[in-house]
Amino acid sequence: MLSVQNIALSFGGVRALSDVSFDVREGEIRAIIGPNGAGKSSMLNIINGVYHPQQGQISFRGVVRTRMEPHRAAAQGIARTFQNIALFKGMTVLDNIMTGRNLKMHASLLEQALYVGRNQREEIAHRAKVEEIIDFLQIEHIRKTPVGRLPYGLQKRVELARALAAEPLLLLLDEPMAGMNVEEKQDMCRFILDVNDEFGTTIVLIEHDMGVVMDICDRIVVLDYGRKIGDGTPDEIRGNKSVVDAYLGVSH
Amino acid sequence: MIQSDPRDDGNVDTFPMLLLQHARKQGNRTAIREKDLGIWQSWTWAQVADEVRALACGLAAHGFRRGMNLAIIGDNRPRLYWSFAAAQCLGGVPVPMYQDAVAQELLFVLDNAEIEYAIVEDQEQVDKLLELLPQYPNLKHVFYDDARGLRHYAQPQLMAYDRLREIGQEYDRQNPVFFEGSVGQISPQDTCVMLYTSGTTGKPKGVCHTHAGFIAAARGDVEFDGFNASDEVLSYLPMAWVGDHLFSYAQAMVAGFTVNCPESSETAMTDLREIGPTYYFAPPRIFENLLTAVMIRMDDAGFLKRGLFHYFMDVARRCGAQIMDGQPVRHVERLLYALGGFLVYAPLRNILGMSRIRVAYTGGAAIGPDLYRFYRSIGINLKQLYGQTETSVYVCKQPNGRAKLDSVGRPMKGVDIRIAGSGEVQVKTPGMLKEYYKRPDATAESISADGYFLTGDAGFFDSEGDLKIIDRASDVGKLADGALFAPQFIENKLKFYSYVKEAVCFGNGRNMVCAFVNIDLQAVGNWAEKRNMPYSGYLDLTSRPAVYDLILNCVEQVNADLAREAALASSQIRRFLILHKELDADDDELTRTRKVRRNFVAEKYAPLIEALYSGQDRCHIATEVKFEDGRRGTIEADISIRDVKTLVSGQQAA
């Protein structure tokens, strides 16, 4: 579905990524792991077009590209969540998720302002879709709550909801479980698996919790200092000597 | 098409017949609503009858027969309510179970009721049942309502509700007379439902009720308060609790009113406001939580709002209840109350979702007097009732206009009550249980030879003929000096303070009363935040001297209250401590209906009790806790103990 080949990215003299290649298959859950500063988030940013790599190419669903703008990526069916939550804090959960439908609204500005014509029909259809997602992620009780008042774990869930509202083919999750307690993590894992299962969404995620990664991912890419040092199923990664040395460590 | 039907009369006495009667007589009226994807969906009585028919046929096609038991587990969902009716149509017995019970707790009931068929809500419940399969292989069929997350489950026992319904419709087409024939075979003396008692003491027991008994009780209730088809209720209490079964199923079947199922348990309070029920039933705890939520918000409100609120609440306290009971009140007060109604009470009722309430009931545990007065004073007709699972909650109710806070009202029509020499209340009621399932010994122990049910509650009739319940007969004790000790009474006084979530008092056979207190994390947390007091969590809060001062203040006020009544002055609390963890049903400290299991708590925290009575001022304790996912952990804490001033009887608080 997605493949990145020989990607290199540097900021001035700092080489964030060099010669990284991997692929993502349709319908799988793919993890990118590695120590801090390994280039994981940069990799996601390249996939959805925030950064432009100096070398290498990306092909998404057969279309090869070297440069991509974020809104084009979104239009092609790539949605993401962020490491530090990027929601509209003053807006309600419902409105936040509605913004995820933005690219699918076609009514003109005037129609939207006056709530007439196409806009009315569209908004009802979008709301129905959003309600499905609310039901799916079990956030009915906070539908009308401003996001800023919610605890962290729930904000993460709302962000996932907004990404899902775009009905993406590829979902990029940047540390979806950072800062969560065990119970919240379990919930989030279940939601990620359900999304993958129910909507068939392909998922690429960055995560530090190895228990989670090994449990829910089909395949894993390991980065270290901007280079790929491992790629394979959880079992293969566990047995990979250089990965263990660089990141996983050995139990004593 | 309306036909006169010989079966249409007031004496229909099985639930399936009642359902079919509503489908004929008021087929187009709304029977049940559920909020789904943000929109209230409704089903008419005719549609419900069709759904039940399809479901019953589906179960029959899978071999469910007369005399079998059907487990029902989940939140309040229309399809689960229909499952009750479907099982009854086949002469089977629905057995609802608490949806938040952990797997091992379900095992006992599954095994005891010999369950082979279950209809459950979702993946959570399916997982629990599958987890039990190795220990309980007799489970043959599990039908689930919500298919989410279950796509890859390949267990042969599983089937979606939708599929079951299709099979039922097909079965119905091939055997068109089966359903009527099956319904015709049900006798009013058949068991209509089996409700497991929460098991405050010992293992749960299955209470079997007959159609005739439960309907008689529901009919008595409906006549008493004049419920009719235009009433609306919100069903949000556990389906396994007799209260919900009576109110959302039996009374709805008798009166034909509309039952509303909330979107999820978390949204129940918002849904309550949207529906605006006319009839409401909740245990005291729910009323308490609602009030706590309001009080917390009032604490945060601006100066003007807070002032208005407290001024008019004072007015309401002076005259609100009297006005509702039609007693004489001074004109000035009446005017102030009317003004308060406009400015405070009506908006408040609206916030609580109680704008349309005609009748609200509470029962199941004693309600704090202040709590009770609060609701009545703002114009909500909150009344108390008294009854047990075994009596279909049909014993006593307070009539309109005669609601006294310390009584539970008068015997209902057809109910006979006597007080045994020991002070125990004994009851003969039309809603009497048939038996405890497979427990003839327990049945014989609880029902006297002349047909009275032994409630185990201590009580007496006052001079006006109203029944007063003091406590569980087994809980009422005496202090070492012979003074009366009614722990629940004191605990309820403590629990009225929003900072106190739960309290357990000890004193039977001892020289003084001591108490464990559980703080309310929400209320105390809010209080701490406003004082810029940082804290890391529950355990940290409970150990703060400032929090101890806060609770000490509550305890002292309770003591002042107790000192006013000569008989109770000796029960003033001398020493107390704040527990380091919340009492929790998962740790067996509370029952699933959230009543304290006093003896269990006393045993579990024996070192703390020892410390309270031996005069130490600190005690170290390690407690094992169960997490929701079944893992175990330990909480350790150094708990400090505080002494409390007591007052001489009759002396007023300074």
Interface residues (C-beta under 8 A of the other chain):
Chain A: R127 A128 E131 E132 I134 D135 F136 Q138 E140 H141 R143 V182 E183 Q186 R190 D194 D197 E198
Chain B: D36 L37 G38 I39 R148 G149 R151 H152 E263 S264 E266 T267 T270 F627 E628 D629
